[in-house]
Amino acid sequence: MKRRRRRRKESQSQPDPAVVAALMLDETLAAFAEFSTWSTPNEAEAGGFSVLGPLLLNGESEPVVLQLIDSALAEPKPGAVTFLGILASLGRRHTQVRERATNGIATLKAAGEPAPPWIDVLASDVEGIECRRISHPLLDLVMLTAEWTRGDVREGATVLLDDTEDAVQAGVGSADEADAIATQFMAEVKQHGFETEAISVSPGVFRAEALEPLRTFVEETVENLEGVTDLGEEEFTDFIGAVMLMLRLEQFPEPTEADEAAVDSFYAPPTLGDLEVAIGRLGENLLGTGDPVSYLTTMPPRPELPPARQPGSGPAPVYRLRVDLRHAKPPIWRRLEVTGDTTLETLHEVLQVAFDWNNSHLNCFTTDYGEYGASTFFGGGDSLEDASQVTVEQVLGGVGDKISYMYDFGDSHDHLIKVEAILDPAPGNAYPRCTGGRRIPPPEDTMGFGLWSEQVEALADPKHEHHQDALGMLGLEPGDAEGEERRQYYLQILTAPFDAAEIDKCLEDLR
């Protein structure tokens, strides 16, 4: 992935660091006094990043951080030692911050200031790194695991790379927690008939494969946020996990040419022999035979669809759904709330409104239990089950469960629907409703994201080599006054910010 660099905004004047630090100090130290009571340094670091992250990610804020350190040392209060310890860990990119925080810890401890038992771990470097790579040649899923010693604590990390969803999930915790996550991953993959392969890799290989996806995920998350409230609890956990792991990876050895070559070899196309062996193993796992033909001609049965909610069983819970348009860069997504007894047919209508589609193309929900849609579109074919006969809570059993919704099989607008939370209905709320989102999708019949992004760029620039083609896609003529007015109108619509309240109002007819 190519790293995208953000332009730093020029500011006319910077506020006085001493004034900013004075305003922040008491509230900051109160938060870190709470973190002092937490049981592990990793938990405290994650909490500390939630407070200090915006300052540490913004290089122009370093004077404020240094002033906070000086103020904490001048008048020590509960939480001061923990504050300095977490800065010593998180501030590795800032030499002055790390040095001043580390020296401050020693000063306050010598003065008898209370400190949590794990404080010395925070400023320690990682040692004894051991890494594994868990994968299967037929899957676009890779899990990397690492364990190391920091101070007297054995820590671990996992990062799941999912090429099909262009997604990253990372976390740092104890070595036992990392091992448990890896074991669970291998068990879940095996339930689907895939026997994963776990190999030892060097720390350089781990860093070479994991760092760029992590950096891209963090930068795009920051780039597309107006505030952390845009993130659900699970997304916020993934974001903090990615940042924590990136900080650890800075202490891993720099990848060698051999490390980079090893990573490249992982993504080389498999040979026919590799595929035959992999499919044979899959058939053996699922059917008790190593014959690839047996597997391909005897697919395992789908799980049975859970029964629908019975009348009189009480109100259905509310499902908070995060819906992302796959492959959209920057992300295009909506946060929706629907009741569990909403049919997939109605959910289709909700998605049409939420993404401003025209409901003029074929569509299909893909779930673990089958594919659902309006089968009449297919002229009597038997590909799809009736979407009006199955509900959200039947196909999405719990938090983290996912289904897909494909709209327009030509432009291939593929939506990933993920359960963020299952809640009790809130008094005064009417469902369905839209509570958040980002960006508007491309108009219909514009051949998907890649071409549409180019068209918007060409439409905005009359000197662009494809400007006339972009006008033609919208039925506009170059040089025509009325056409120019319409061009500006289209650009205004296509670059307008997302408005959740407007979408929510449009959903009223479905309540």
BAPA-11914 format. One record per residue (C-alpha): residue in three letters; x, y negated, z. Coordinates in steps of 0.1 Angstrom, whole numbers, padded with zeros to 4 digits, always signed. Example, Ala and Ser with C-alpha at 12.3 -4.5 7.8 and 13.67 -1.06 7.14 Angstrom:
<atoms>
ALA+0123+0045+0078/SER+0137+0011+0071/
</atoms>
This chain:
<atoms>
MET+0000+0000+0000/LYS+0012-0035-0008/ARG+0015-0057+0022/ARG-0005-0089+0019/ARG+0010-0120+0033/ARG-0013-0146+0048/ARG-0006-0183+0043/ARG+0000-0201+0076/LYS-0022-0231+0079/GLU-0005-0265+0083/SER-0015-0284+0113/GLN-0013-0321+0118/SER-0003-0319+0154/GLN+0003-0293+0180/PRO-0012-0296+0215/ASP+0012-0300+0245/PRO+0022-0264+0256/ALA+0022-0275+0292/VAL-0014-0287+0290/VAL-0026-0255+0273/ALA-0007-0233+0298/ALA-0022-0252+0327/LEU-0057-0247+0314/MET-0050-0209+0309/LEU-0029-0200+0338/ASP-0055-0192+0366/GLU-0078-0173+0344/THR-0049-0154+0328/LEU-0034-0143+0361/ALA-0068-0133+0374/ALA-0072-0109+0345/PHE-0037-0095+0350/ALA-0044-0090+0387/GLU-0072-0067+0376/PHE-0049-0049+0352/SER-0024-0043+0381/THR-0049-0019+0396/TRP-0052+0003+0364/SER-0036+0037+0366/THR-0012+0037+0336/PRO+0010+0012+0318/ASN-0007+0020+0285/GLU-0041+0010+0298/ALA-0027-0022+0313/GLU-0009-0031+0280/ALA-0041-0026+0260/GLY-0059-0049+0284/GLY-0031-0074+0283/PHE-0032-0075+0245/SER-0069-0083+0246/VAL-0059-0115+0265/LEU-0026-0124+0250/GLY-0029-0109+0215/PRO-0040-0141+0197/LEU-0010-0160+0213/LEU+0015-0132+0204/LEU+0002-0128+0168/ASN+0006-0165+0162/GLY+0042-0174+0161/GLU+0034-0211+0166/SER+0021-0203+0201/GLU+0054-0191+0215/PRO+0060-0225+0234/VAL+0026-0219+0252/VAL+0037-0184+0262/LEU+0070-0196+0275/GLN+0053-0224+0295/LEU+0029-0198+0309/ILE+0059-0177+0321/ASP+0075-0208+0337/SER+0042-0217+0354/ALA+0037-0182+0367/LEU+0072-0182+0382/ALA+0069-0217+0397/GLU+0038-0208+0417/PRO+0035-0170+0419/LYS+0000-0156+0423/PRO-0015-0121+0423/GLY-0011-0106+0388/ALA+0021-0126+0380/VAL+0044-0096+0380/THR+0021-0076+0358/PHE+0017-0105+0335/LEU+0054-0107+0330/GLY+0058-0070+0327/ILE+0032-0068+0299/LEU+0048-0097+0281/ALA+0082-0080+0283/SER+0066-0050+0265/LEU+0043-0068+0240/GLY+0067-0096+0233/ARG+0095-0076+0217/ARG+0093-0096+0186/HIS+0099-0128+0206/THR+0134-0127+0220/GLN+0130-0156+0244/VAL+0097-0144+0257/ARG+0110-0109+0264/GLU+0142-0121+0280/ARG+0125-0147+0302/ALA+0097-0123+0312/THR+0122-0095+0321/ASN+0143-0119+0342/GLY+0112-0132+0358/ILE+0101-0097+0369/ALA+0134-0092+0388/THR+0130-0127+0404/LEU+0095-0120+0417/LYS+0103-0085+0429/ALA+0133-0098+0448/ALA+0110-0124+0464/GLY+0087-0096+0476/GLU+0058-0102+0451/PRO+0036-0071+0448/ALA+0039-0050+0416/PRO+0022-0019+0403/PRO+0042+0013+0405/TRP+0047+0015+0367/ILE+0060-0020+0363/ASP+0095-0009+0353/VAL+0082+0013+0325/LEU+0069-0017+0306/ALA+0104-0031+0299/SER+0119+0003+0291/ASP+0128+0015+0257/VAL+0114+0048+0242/GLU+0137+0078+0242/GLY+0136+0115+0232/ILE+0111+0110+0203/GLU+0095+0142+0189/CYS+0071+0140+0159/ARG+0048+0163+0140/ARG+0028+0160+0108/ILE-0005+0180+0105/SER-0021+0183+0071/HIS-0037+0206+0045/PRO-0030+0204+0007/LEU-0067+0203-0001/LEU-0075+0174+0023/ASP-0069+0137+0022/LEU-0065+0137+0059/VAL-0031+0136+0077/MET-0025+0134+0114/LEU+0008+0123+0127/THR+0017+0128+0164/ALA+0047+0116+0184/GLU+0059+0120+0220/TRP+0086+0101+0238/THR+0098+0091+0272/ARG+0096+0055+0284/GLY+0111+0050+0318/ASP+0099+0080+0338/VAL+0067+0084+0319/ARG+0061+0109+0290/GLU+0039+0091+0264/GLY+0024+0101+0231/ALA+0006+0087+0201/THR-0016+0099+0172/VAL-0024+0083+0139/LEU-0050+0097+0115/LEU-0047+0086+0079/ASP-0078+0091+0058/ASP-0072+0084+0021/THR-0109+0091+0011/GLU-0121+0063+0033/ASP-0089+0043+0032/ALA-0091+0043+0070/VAL-0066+0044+0099/GLN-0073+0056+0135/ALA-0045+0053+0160/GLY-0040+0055+0197/VAL-0012+0055+0223/GLY-0016+0072+0257/SER+0000+0101+0276/ALA+0017+0130+0259/ASP-0011+0153+0271/GLU-0038+0130+0256/ALA-0020+0130+0222/ASP-0016+0167+0223/ALA-0053+0172+0231/ILE-0063+0149+0202/ALA-0041+0168+0178/THR-0055+0202+0190/GLN-0091+0189+0186/PHE-0083+0177+0151/MET-0069+0211+0140/ALA-0099+0229+0156/GLU-0125+0206+0139/VAL-0107+0211+0105/LYS-0107+0249+0110/GLN-0144+0249+0116/HIS-0147+0238+0080/GLY-0125+0266+0069/PHE-0092+0248+0066/GLU-0061+0261+0084/THR-0039+0231+0089/GLU-0001+0232+0088/ALA+0019+0214+0115/ILE+0056+0206+0107/SER+0082+0188+0127/VAL+0094+0155+0112/SER+0120+0130+0121/PRO+0110+0097+0138/GLY+0121+0080+0107/VAL+0096+0100+0086/PHE+0068+0092+0111/ARG+0077+0055+0109/ALA+0080+0055+0071/GLU+0045+0071+0067/ALA+0026+0054+0094/LEU+0039+0018+0096/GLU+0026+0004+0063/PRO-0010+0017+0067/LEU-0010+0005+0103/ARG+0003-0030+0093/THR-0023-0032+0065/PHE-0051-0022+0088/VAL-0041-0048+0114/GLU-0035-0076+0090/GLU-0068-0070+0071/THR-0087-0068+0104/VAL-0072-0101+0116/GLU-0077-0117+0082/ASN-0114-0109+0081/LEU-0124-0117+0117/GLU-0138-0148+0131/GLY-0135-0133+0166/VAL-0132-0100+0183/THR-0170-0099+0187/ASP-0171-0089+0151/LEU-0157-0055+0161/GLY-0177-0027+0177/GLU-0163-0009+0207/GLU-0148+0019+0186/GLU-0133-0005+0161/PHE-0118-0026+0188/THR-0102+0005+0203/ASP-0088+0014+0169/PHE-0074-0021+0164/ILE-0057-0022+0198/GLY-0044+0014+0193/ALA-0029+0004+0159/VAL-0012-0027+0174/MET+0002-0007+0204/LEU+0016+0020+0180/MET+0032-0006+0158/LEU+0050-0021+0188/ARG+0063+0014+0196/LEU+0074+0021+0160/GLU+0096-0009+0161/GLN+0118+0011+0185/PHE+0118+0042+0162/PRO+0149+0046+0140/GLU+0148+0028+0106/PRO+0138+0053+0079/THR+0167+0066+0058/GLU+0165+0073+0021/ALA+0160+0109+0030/ASP+0131+0100+0052/GLU+0115+0079+0025/ALA+0120+0108+0000/ALA+0103+0132+0024/VAL+0072+0109+0026/ASP+0071+0107-0012/SER+0072+0145-0014/PHE+0041+0148+0008/TYR+0021+0128-0017/ALA+0034+0145-0048/PRO+0006+0163-0068/PRO+0004+0200-0057/THR+0014+0227-0081/LEU-0011+0252-0094/GLY+0006+0278-0072/ASP+0002+0255-0041/LEU-0035+0251-0049/GLU-0041+0288-0054/VAL-0024+0296-0020/ALA-0044+0269-0003/ILE-0077+0280-0018/GLY-0069+0316-0009/ARG-0063+0307+0027/LEU-0096+0287+0027/GLY-0114+0318+0014/GLU-0098+0340+0040/ASN-0108+0316+0068/LEU-0144+0313+0057/LEU-0152+0347+0041/GLY-0126+0370+0054/THR-0110+0374+0019/GLY-0079+0358+0003/ASP-0096+0359-0031/PRO-0100+0323-0044/VAL-0128+0334-0068/SER-0148+0348-0039/TYR-0145+0314-0021/LEU-0155+0294-0051/THR-0185+0315-0060/THR-0197+0321-0024/MET-0199+0288-0006/PRO-0207+0289+0031/PRO-0243+0280+0040/ARG-0252+0245+0052/PRO-0261+0240+0088/GLU-0298+0240+0095/LEU-0314+0205+0097/PRO-0324+0197+0133/PRO-0362+0195+0138/ALA-0379+0161+0135/ARG-0392+0142+0165/GLN-0425+0154+0177/PRO-0455+0131+0184/GLY-0458+0121+0220/SER-0420+0127+0227/GLY-0415+0090+0236/PRO-0399+0061+0217/ALA-0371+0069+0194/PRO-0337+0055+0203/VAL-0321+0027+0183/TYR-0291+0036+0161/ARG-0265+0009+0156/LEU-0250+0016+0122/ARG-0218+0001+0106/VAL-0222+0003+0068/ASP-0191-0003+0047/LEU-0188-0004+0010/ARG-0160+0019+0003/HIS-0129+0006-0016/ALA-0139-0031-0010/LYS-0109-0052-0003/PRO-0113-0074+0018/PRO-0141-0053+0035/ILE-0177-0057+0028/TRP-0199-0044+0056/ARG-0231-0047+0075/ARG-0241-0039+0111/LEU-0277-0027+0112/GLU-0300-0014+0139/VAL-0328+0011+0130/THR-0349+0034+0151/GLY-0339+0071+0150/ASP-0373+0081+0135/THR-0366+0059+0104/THR-0368+0080+0073/LEU-0339+0080+0048/GLU-0363+0067+0023/THR-0369+0036+0045/LEU-0331+0034+0053/HIS-0326+0032+0015/GLU-0349+0002+0015/VAL-0331-0014+0044/LEU-0297-0010+0026/GLN-0311-0025-0005/VAL-0321-0056+0014/ALA-0289-0057+0035/PHE-0266-0056+0005/ASP-0289-0076-0018/TRP-0293-0048-0043/ASN-0321-0047-0069/ASN-0334-0012-0063/SER-0330-0005-0100/HIS-0306+0024-0100/LEU-0305+0060-0088/ASN-0294+0066-0052/CYS-0285+0095-0030/PHE-0277+0102+0007/THR-0250+0128+0013/THR-0252+0145+0047/ASP-0239+0177+0064/TYR-0274+0191+0058/GLY-0278+0183+0021/GLU-0283+0155-0004/TYR-0315+0134-0001/GLY-0331+0108-0024/ALA-0360+0103-0048/SER-0358+0135-0067/THR-0384+0123-0093/PHE-0356+0101-0107/PHE-0339+0133-0119/GLY-0368+0145-0141/GLY-0377+0175-0119/GLY-0342+0185-0112/ASP-0335+0203-0079/SER-0303+0183-0069/LEU-0319+0162-0042/GLU-0342+0168-0012/ASP-0370+0144-0005/ALA-0356+0114+0015/SER-0391+0106+0029/GLN-0391+0139+0048/VAL-0359+0135+0069/THR-0350+0109+0096/VAL-0319+0091+0107/GLU-0317+0110+0140/GLN-0319+0144+0122/VAL-0288+0138+0101/LEU-0268+0116+0125/GLY-0266+0134+0158/GLY-0242+0112+0178/VAL-0218+0083+0180/GLY-0191+0086+0154/ASP-0212+0107+0130/LYS-0212+0096+0093/ILE-0232+0100+0062/SER-0228+0085+0027/TYR-0252+0065+0005/MET-0244+0062-0032/TYR-0262+0035-0052/ASP-0259+0032-0089/PHE-0240+0062-0102/GLY-0224+0040-0129/ASP-0210+0012-0108/SER-0206+0038-0079/HIS-0215+0016-0049/ASP-0205+0041-0023/HIS-0216+0031+0013/LEU-0201+0048+0044/ILE-0227+0048+0072/LYS-0213+0054+0107/VAL-0230+0055+0141/GLU-0215+0029+0164/ALA-0239+0033+0193/ILE-0272+0049+0203/LEU-0293+0026+0224/ASP-0326+0022+0241/PRO-0350-0001+0223/ALA-0345-0037+0236/PRO-0376-0056+0247/GLY-0384-0083+0222/ASN-0363-0068+0194/ALA-0381-0056+0162/TYR-0364-0030+0140/PRO-0348-0027+0115/ARG-0326-0057+0120/CYS-0292-0070+0109/THR-0268-0082+0135/GLY-0235-0088+0116/GLY-0215-0083+0085/ARG-0189-0097+0061/ARG-0189-0109+0025/ILE-0215-0104-0003/PRO-0211-0075-0028/PRO-0206-0079-0065/PRO-0238-0083-0086/GLU-0253-0053-0101/ASP-0240-0038-0134/THR-0206-0055-0132/MET-0187-0022-0132/GLY-0176-0021-0095/PHE-0151-0039-0074/GLY-0119-0039-0094/LEU-0134-0054-0126/TRP-0157-0078-0106/SER-0128-0093-0086/GLU-0111-0101-0119/GLN-0143-0116-0133/VAL-0148-0139-0103/GLU-0112-0151-0107/ALA-0116-0156-0144/LEU-0150-0173-0139/ALA-0135-0199-0115/ASP-0105-0207-0138/PRO-0114-0221-0173/LYS-0078-0216-0183/HIS-0079-0179-0174/GLU-0073-0156-0204/HIS-0105-0137-0197/HIS-0126-0168-0188/GLN-0148-0165-0219/ASP-0154-0128-0212/ALA-0165-0136-0177/LEU-0189-0162-0190/GLY-0203-0137-0215/MET-0210-0111-0187/LEU-0233-0137-0172/GLY-0249-0148-0205/LEU-0231-0182-0204/GLU-0216-0202-0233/PRO-0183-0220-0230/GLY-0185-0258-0233/ASP-0223-0260-0228/ALA-0233-0285-0201/GLU-0262-0264-0189/GLY-0239-0233-0189/GLU-0213-0252-0168/GLU-0239-0260-0143/ARG-0250-0224-0141/ARG-0213-0213-0138/GLN-0209-0235-0107/TYR-0241-0222-0094/TYR-0230-0186-0098/LEU-0196-0193-0082/GLN-0214-0209-0052/ILE-0235-0178-0047/LEU-0206-0154-0053/THR-0183-0171-0028/ALA-0209-0180-0002/PRO-0204-0167+0034/PHE-0225-0138+0046/ASP-0255-0149+0066/ALA-0268-0122+0090/ALA-0298-0143+0100/GLU-0310-0146+0064/ILE-0307-0108+0059/ASP-0325-0102+0092/LYS-0354-0124+0080/CYS-0356-0105+0047/LEU-0360-0073+0067/GLU-0392-0085+0084/ASP-0413-0068+0057/LEU-0399-0034+0067/ARG-0408-0038+0104/
</atoms>
